[in-house]
Amino acid sequence: VMPYYLHQMDRVKGAAHFEVSVERAHEIMTGLRATLPGYLVPRLVQEIPGMPGKMPL
């Protein structure tokens, strides 16, 4: 299975313990890019209300 997206979570009740800041998500992505080949690095995205589809972060 090829990774496609790494989602910045929507804020929903009961899921706060999974949440990371956008800055921390970028740190995670930097680590992934440093250790994985490009085709295995997912895109960091977030669904923003009113915007069409997933927006890259």
LINJOGI-V746515 format. One record per pair of residues at least 24 apart in sequence whose C-alpha atoms are under 7 Angstrom apart, sorted by the first residue. I is the first residue (numbers start at 0). J is the second residue. Records with the same first field share a line. If there is no record, write none. Layout:
I: J ; J
This chain:
1: 39
2: 39 ; 40 ; 41
3: 41 ; 42
4: 41 ; 42 ; 43 ; 44
5: 41 ; 42 ; 43 ; 44
6: 43 ; 44 ; 45
7: 44 ; 45
8: 45
